[in-house]
């Protein structure tokens, strides 16, 4: 009699991540793991019962978020998790890659409204799995601009670093973007290395007295999963403006400004949380230190 193979196959059981779980239960898939966007815990098996039970027992308070607000919260938590999961390394030509050697193109959008208020946001992060020539970067930028339904003739300038793929006279990204804007009836200028001025200023202006205690506090909050979850829940309970602090890495030098600005915005909430944990941060009560902190945090605006 032929033997029967009774080995269970996951594929046959349909244990694959379903996109609806992201909106319904705040879960996402990372490296074949089902990860909670809220507490970042991993559910071992891709079964809706397990995921739903995790959500209902630990994060039922998120049921009050519906519709667009729920979708925006998902995007916010995804951005936080992406920032924490990305480990960048230095490579030639000012290129940043992740752990799988995939080049990442970060596209920022800076604008001015009618009241002359300047705002800057991360427009998109594009993964470049092939080459990283100027034309490849341009295709990614075009895709983002079109997806966001932005008007090319409204673009007034592009700021890049000095890499040939960015600043090349003929096929660099900046040249291709300016040509595209001209074709659409607009006019844009190329600015070179302006985004690096914050780093140049920071090298000459010593502010370890600000950065060290801030990074130490961020590491205290985020290095242990329980403490991190408690902090996030604390911010949710008091309906803080933001749901978490941001990490800073030397390679992603722009993250320094983002980390400082987020910390400054949450300074009162952070002070309350640290006091409850028995780890007060005396600098938060020092007006001189706070003045230095505010100056350096807004240096990157």
Number of C-alpha atoms within 10 A of each C-alpha: 3 4 5 6 6 6 6 8 9 11 8 8 10 11 13 16 18 14 11 11 17 19 17 17 23 26 30 23 18 11 6 11 16 22 21 24 24 23 20 17 15 17 15 12 15 19 16 15 10 12 22 15 13 17 20 13 9 11 16 12 13 17 12 9 12 13 9 9 11 17 15 14 19 20 16 16 20 19 13 17 18 13 14 13 12 11 15 20 14 12 9 7 12 12 15 19 18 15 11 9 12 15 19 17 18 13 15 13 12 13 13 10 8 6 6 8 8 11 11 11 10 10 15 16 14 16 15 16 11 9 11 16 15 21 16 15 22 22 13 18 21 15 13 17 16 12 9 11 9 12 12 21 16 14 20 14 15 18 17 18 17 14 17 15 24 25 22 16 12 12 17 21 28 28 21 21 22 22 15 19 21 15 12 13 10 16 17 20 15 16 15 16 13 10 14 13 11 16 16 10 11 14 9 8 10 10 13 10 12 19 17 11 14 20 19 10 19 20 16 14 22 19 11 10 13 12 14 20 18 14 21 20 18 18 19 16 10 9 10 14 12 14 19 25 25 20 18 20 13 10 13 13 13 16 17 21 19 19 20 26 22 17 23 20 16 18 15 12 18 24 18 14 18 16 13 10 10 8 13 15 16 11 16 16 11 10 10 11 15 16 12 13 23 16 11 21 22 13 16 18 12
